[in-house]
């Protein structure tokens, strides 16, 4: 049996839709599950140890799961959720303690707020080669985008766990640079540091489903509604162009409602000039999200900073014109096939919105993308990931 273990604690304890990190976890787990080259483990907080997750449970709890579940406004890695999942595992039979001493372990996300889990990883690292995936370190370098309790928790986890790992795999070159700077600034060990590219496709399941109350042409913006995603600039840009007499297609924002955006949500629901121009869909499932990508005129992604920026890649995979902010990892995704703007400049964004409000301009750029963008499917992406993992473990 393989001496590779994969920690699935985070996704096993996740409720609601699979978005962002959970989409990546899902794809990596699926690769190793289908190739039967790893054991899967999960943290059991009741015994303060890792246990083996039977392959049948991986199939039912993860592989068969999509992001079609309706969002839960209280999504969390809480002990209650873990207890529920783990009780299902234990009902199949007595839980088997995971013994990976002297072997290999991949941490897909980690449990940032669990002190016993952190201690266990630090102890395991004394005899086990650990590779940790890092999606971003934004709570360390841009603390103002988060609720106040999160950065200290995240910082403690990252600065205690990452230095004891054998290797770190980041999801972009930009994130790798951020990780290196954070560890060097803290005067900590920098493990082997590599990055890998994520796949470009949305998980597709069956036929496309049109969300309710959408009629006619529309522009799409995909991403959790949180302050870091910079949705307020969309309001400013739309409101300014409406006041100037520009007739724009409605803007659909597909993303669950997150923190620090109450003002944005209030104003788009109460400003009569934009109420019918900006609509939030906060519970789109996979089939609906695919329909939105397939039928939108183009997409806008205004985020201030990202670890990668999945919606940019997903948009391009549908052959859609993609307007994106020009910071952090976003330019890595589409190169010159993406139209960039300064996320602090409403004028920059308005110019692009007006440019692509012209059918001729939109058609020309759409054809360029369809003819030039090379989709990296998730099967190839996870195969490349596995190759990087083998390379790091061999070093």
HUHUBEL-V863409 format. One record per residue. N is the residue number from 1. PHI is phi in whole degrees, 0 to 359 (* if undefined). OMEGA is omega in whole degrees, 0 to 359 (NA if undefined). NEAR is the number of other C-alpha atoms within 10 Angstrom. Layout:
BEGIN
{{N & PHI & OMEGA & NEAR} {N & PHI & OMEGA & NEAR}}
END
This chain:
BEGIN
{{1 & * & 181 & 7} {2 & 301 & 175 & 10} {3 & 266 & 177 & 14} {4 & 266 & 177 & 17} {5 & 241 & 179 & 22} {6 & 236 & 181 & 22} {7 & 276 & 181 & 24} {8 & 250 & 185 & 23} {9 & 303 & 185 & 25} {10 & 294 & 184 & 21} {11 & 289 & 177 & 23} {12 & 294 & 181 & 21} {13 & 260 & 183 & 22} {14 & 263 & 177 & 18} {15 & 254 & 178 & 18} {16 & 87 & 187 & 17} {17 & 289 & 172 & 22} {18 & 274 & 179 & 23} {19 & 226 & 174 & 17} {20 & 56 & 183 & 15} {21 & 304 & 183 & 15} {22 & 295 & 176 & 18} {23 & 297 & 180 & 17} {24 & 292 & 177 & 21} {25 & 305 & 181 & 20} {26 & 306 & 184 & 21} {27 & 293 & 180 & 20} {28 & 293 & 178 & 20} {29 & 301 & 181 & 23} {30 & 301 & 180 & 19} {31 & 299 & 183 & 20} {32 & 288 & 177 & 19} {33 & 296 & 183 & 17} {34 & 291 & 180 & 11} {35 & 269 & 173 & 9} {36 & 53 & 184 & 12} {37 & 238 & 180 & 14} {38 & 206 & 168 & 21} {39 & 262 & 179 & 21} {40 & 252 & 182 & 25} {41 & 232 & 182 & 26} {42 & 216 & 179 & 23} {43 & 287 & 176 & 28} {44 & 250 & 186 & 21} {45 & 288 & 181 & 15} {46 & 287 & 179 & 10} {47 & 245 & 179 & 9} {48 & 55 & 180 & 13} {49 & 202 & 176 & 16} {50 & 272 & 175 & 22} {51 & 236 & 177 & 22} {52 & 286 & 174 & 20} {53 & 263 & 180 & 24} {54 & 304 & 183 & 17} {55 & 299 & 178 & 14} {56 & 298 & 179 & 12} {57 & 287 & 174 & 17} {58 & 301 & 180 & 20} {59 & 296 & 187 & 15} {60 & 281 & 186 & 10} {61 & 272 & 184 & 16} {62 & 235 & 187 & 18} {63 & 299 & 180 & 16} {64 & 277 & 181 & 10} {65 & 272 & 173 & 14} {66 & 237 & 177 & 20} {67 & 268 & 182 & 22} {68 & 276 & 179 & 17} {69 & 295 & 177 & 15} {70 & 292 & 182 & 15} {71 & 295 & 174 & 19} {72 & 248 & 184 & 14} {73 & 295 & 179 & 11} {74 & 245 & 178 & 10} {75 & 303 & 184 & 13} {76 & 197 & 172 & 15} {77 & 263 & 188 & 19} {78 & 296 & 177 & 15} {79 & 298 & 180 & 14} {80 & 297 & 180 & 11} {81 & 293 & 178 & 16} {82 & 301 & 181 & 22} {83 & 299 & 180 & 15} {84 & 295 & 180 & 12} {85 & 295 & 184 & 19} {86 & 293 & 178 & 22} {87 & 296 & 177 & 13} {88 & 294 & 179 & 12} {89 & 298 & 185 & 20} {90 & 290 & 180 & 14} {91 & 293 & 179 & 9} {92 & 290 & 181 & 11} {93 & 168 & 180 & 9} {94 & 297 & 181 & 8} {95 & 296 & 179 & 17} {96 & 262 & 178 & 13} {97 & 295 & 181 & 16} {98 & 275 & 178 & 17} {99 & 253 & 181 & 15} {100 & 244 & 179 & 18} {101 & 302 & 180 & 15} {102 & 75 & 182 & 13} {103 & 246 & 186 & 16} {104 & 231 & 184 & 21} {105 & 220 & 173 & 28} {106 & 251 & 174 & 24} {107 & 262 & 183 & 22} {108 & 282 & 180 & 25} {109 & 208 & 180 & 19} {110 & 90 & 178 & 23} {111 & 250 & 189 & 19} {112 & 299 & 189 & 18} {113 & 260 & 184 & 16} {114 & 247 & 185 & 16} {115 & 297 & 180 & 14} {116 & 296 & 178 & 14} {117 & 297 & 180 & 20} {118 & 299 & 179 & 19} {119 & 300 & 180 & 15} {120 & 299 & 179 & 14} {121 & 294 & 180 & 21} {122 & 296 & 177 & 19} {123 & 291 & 180 & 13} {124 & 297 & 184 & 21} {125 & 295 & 179 & 21} {126 & 292 & 183 & 13} {127 & 229 & 186 & 13} {128 & 238 & 174 & 18} {129 & 281 & 182 & 22} {130 & 245 & 169 & 28} {131 & 248 & 180 & 26} {132 & 247 & 173 & 21} {133 & 279 & 177 & 21} {134 & 237 & 182 & 23} {135 & 270 & 173 & 22} {136 & 186 & 172 & 20} {137 & 235 & 184 & 21} {138 & 300 & 178 & 20} {139 & 297 & 177 & 18} {140 & 270 & 187 & 19} {141 & 253 & 179 & 15} {142 & 220 & 189 & 13} {143 & 295 & 183 & 14} {144 & 293 & 181 & 13} {145 & 272 & 187 & 19} {146 & 230 & 173 & 16} {147 & 298 & 196 & 11} {148 & 296 & 182 & 11} {149 & 282 & 188 & 8} {150 & 284 & 183 & 14} {151 & 306 & 179 & 20} {152 & 298 & 178 & 14} {153 & 295 & 181 & 15} {154 & 297 & 181 & 17} {155 & 299 & 180 & 17} {156 & 301 & 181 & 15} {157 & 299 & 185 & 20} {158 & 296 & 183 & 20} {159 & 284 & 176 & 16} {160 & 266 & 187 & 15} {161 & 269 & 186 & 19} {162 & 301 & 182 & 24} {163 & 296 & 181 & 18} {164 & 268 & 179 & 21} {165 & 283 & 174 & 25} {166 & 285 & 180 & 21} {167 & 206 & 177 & 23} {168 & 232 & 175 & 26} {169 & 246 & 179 & 25} {170 & 264 & 185 & 25} {171 & 268 & 175 & 23} {172 & 197 & 176 & 26} {173 & 295 & 179 & 19} {174 & 299 & 180 & 20} {175 & 293 & 176 & 24} {176 & 302 & 178 & 23} {177 & 297 & 178 & 14} {178 & 296 & 180 & 20} {179 & 299 & 181 & 25} {180 & 300 & 180 & 17} {181 & 296 & 181 & 14} {182 & 298 & 182 & 19} {183 & 290 & 178 & 17} {184 & 295 & 180 & 12} {185 & 299 & 179 & 9} {186 & 274 & 180 & 10} {187 & 58 & 180 & 9} {188 & 246 & 179 & 15} {189 & 297 & 175 & 14} {190 & 255 & 179 & 19} {191 & 293 & 172 & 18} {192 & 303 & 188 & 15} {193 & 235 & 178 & 17} {194 & 227 & 173 & 20} {195 & 226 & 179 & 20} {196 & 224 & 181 & 19} {197 & 266 & 176 & 19} {198 & 282 & 174 & 23} {199 & 290 & 187 & 20} {200 & 259 & 188 & 22} {201 & 267 & 166 & 19} {202 & 284 & 173 & 21} {203 & 299 & 182 & 17} {204 & 251 & 181 & 14} {205 & 226 & 176 & 13} {206 & 69 & 185 & 7} {207 & 283 & 177 & 11} {208 & 287 & 180 & 15} {209 & 235 & 179 & 15} {210 & 283 & 175 & 16} {211 & 297 & 182 & 16} {212 & 289 & 171 & 8} {213 & 64 & 172 & 6} {214 & 242 & 181 & 12} {215 & 223 & 176 & 9} {216 & 80 & 183 & 8} {217 & 291 & 178 & 13} {218 & 204 & 173 & 19} {219 & 257 & 186 & 21} {220 & 239 & 170 & 23} {221 & 229 & 184 & 26} {222 & 252 & 176 & 25} {223 & 152 & 177 & 22} {224 & 307 & 180 & 19} {225 & 276 & 176 & 24} {226 & 220 & 191 & 21} {227 & 301 & 180 & 19} {228 & 297 & 182 & 21} {229 & 283 & 169 & 20} {230 & 66 & 180 & 21} {231 & 292 & 182 & 24} {232 & 300 & 179 & 21} {233 & 295 & 177 & 20} {234 & 295 & 177 & 21} {235 & 298 & 182 & 20} {236 & 300 & 182 & 15} {237 & 295 & 180 & 18} {238 & 295 & 182 & 26} {239 & 298 & 180 & 19} {240 & 296 & 180 & 15} {241 & 287 & 176 & 17} {242 & 299 & 179 & 15} {243 & 297 & 180 & 10} {244 & 274 & 177 & 9} {245 & 87 & 179 & 9} {246 & 275 & 181 & 14} {247 & 265 & 181 & 13} {248 & 263 & 172 & 17} {249 & 295 & 175 & 18} {250 & 302 & 178 & 20} {251 & 254 & 176 & 23} {252 & 257 & 176 & 21} {253 & 256 & 181 & 22} {254 & 255 & 180 & 22} {255 & 179 & 179 & 20} {256 & 292 & 182 & 22} {257 & 277 & 182 & 20} {258 & 250 & 187 & 15} {259 & 272 & 171 & 14} {260 & 60 & 180 & 15} {261 & 227 & 182 & 17} {262 & 300 & 180 & 13} {263 & 298 & 180 & 9} {264 & 297 & 182 & 18} {265 & 297 & 180 & 16} {266 & 295 & 188 & 10} {267 & 290 & 180 & 14} {268 & 285 & 177 & 20} {269 & 273 & 185 & 15} {270 & 243 & 176 & 10} {271 & 281 & 186 & 12} {272 & 298 & 182 & 10} {273 & 285 & 182 & 14} {274 & 245 & 187 & 18} {275 & 305 & 180 & 13} {276 & 265 & 182 & 12} {277 & 251 & 180 & 20} {278 & 233 & 183 & 21} {279 & 232 & 176 & 19} {280 & 261 & 169 & 19} {281 & 247 & 189 & 16} {282 & 260 & 181 & 17} {283 & 220 & 181 & 21} {284 & 293 & 175 & 24} {285 & 270 & 183 & 21} {286 & 303 & 183 & 23} {287 & 296 & 178 & 21} {288 & 288 & 179 & 21} {289 & 296 & 177 & 25} {290 & 298 & 178 & 23} {291 & 298 & 180 & 17} {292 & 298 & 178 & 25} {293 & 299 & 185 & 24} {294 & 293 & 189 & 16} {295 & 249 & 180 & 17} {296 & 287 & 175 & 21} {297 & 285 & 177 & 21} {298 & 197 & 182 & 25} {299 & 237 & 177 & 26} {300 & 230 & 179 & 27} {301 & 228 & 190 & 27} {302 & 265 & 189 & 27} {303 & 304 & 177 & 24} {304 & 291 & 185 & 21} {305 & 203 & 182 & 21} {306 & 220 & 169 & 20} {307 & 280 & 175 & 21} {308 & 217 & 183 & 25} {309 & 112 & 183 & 23} {310 & 308 & 181 & 24} {311 & 299 & 177 & 23} {312 & 293 & 180 & 26} {313 & 294 & 180 & 26} {314 & 297 & 179 & 22} {315 & 300 & 180 & 27} {316 & 297 & 180 & 26} {317 & 295 & 175 & 22} {318 & 270 & 180 & 22} {319 & 73 & 184 & 22} {320 & 262 & 170 & 27} {321 & 303 & 187 & 27} {322 & 232 & 177 & 27} {323 & 257 & 186 & 23} {324 & 223 & 171 & 25} {325 & 296 & 190 & 27} {326 & 256 & 186 & 20} {327 & 253 & 175 & 18} {328 & 43 & 189 & 19} {329 & 273 & 189 & 18} {330 & 303 & 179 & 27} {331 & 296 & 178 & 20} {332 & 291 & 192 & 17} {333 & 283 & 187 & 19} {334 & 242 & 180 & 17} {335 & 54 & 183 & 11} {336 & 277 & 176 & 10} {337 & 271 & 177 & 19} {338 & 253 & 175 & 22} {339 & 265 & 188 & 18} {340 & 256 & 174 & 22} {341 & 218 & 176 & 21} {342 & 288 & 185 & 16} {343 & 292 & 177 & 22} {344 & 260 & 186 & 14} {345 & 245 & 175 & 12} {346 & 297 & 180 & 18} {347 & 300 & 179 & 16} {348 & 303 & 182 & 15} {349 & 293 & 181 & 26} {350 & 299 & 179 & 19} {351 & 298 & 180 & 14} {352 & 289 & 178 & 15} {353 & 299 & 179 & 21} {354 & 290 & 180 & 13} {355 & 299 & 182 & 13} {356 & 271 & 169 & 20} {357 & 281 & 177 & 17} {358 & 265 & 186 & 10} {359 & 300 & 181 & 10} {360 & 294 & 179 & 11} {361 & 297 & 181 & 11} {362 & 295 & 181 & 16} {363 & 295 & 181 & 14} {364 & 298 & 181 & 12} {365 & 292 & 178 & 19} {366 & 300 & 179 & 20} {367 & 296 & 178 & 13} {368 & 300 & 182 & 14} {369 & 293 & 181 & 21} {370 & 297 & 181 & 17} {371 & 274 & 190 & 10} {372 & 242 & 185 & 10} {373 & 286 & 180 & 16} {374 & 260 & 182 & 12} {375 & 288 & 169 & 17} {376 & 262 & 181 & 15} {377 & 286 & 186 & 14} {378 & 291 & 177 & 20} {379 & 298 & 178 & 14} {380 & 291 & 180 & 15} {381 & 298 & 181 & 19} {382 & 287 & 174 & 22} {383 & 294 & 177 & 14} {384 & 295 & 176 & 15} {385 & 301 & 181 & 20} {386 & 299 & 177 & 16} {387 & 295 & 178 & 11} {388 & 295 & 178 & 16} {389 & 301 & 181 & 18} {390 & 299 & 180 & 11} {391 & 297 & 181 & 11} {392 & 292 & 180 & 20} {393 & 297 & 181 & 16} {394 & 281 & 184 & 8} {395 & 282 & NA & 8}}
END
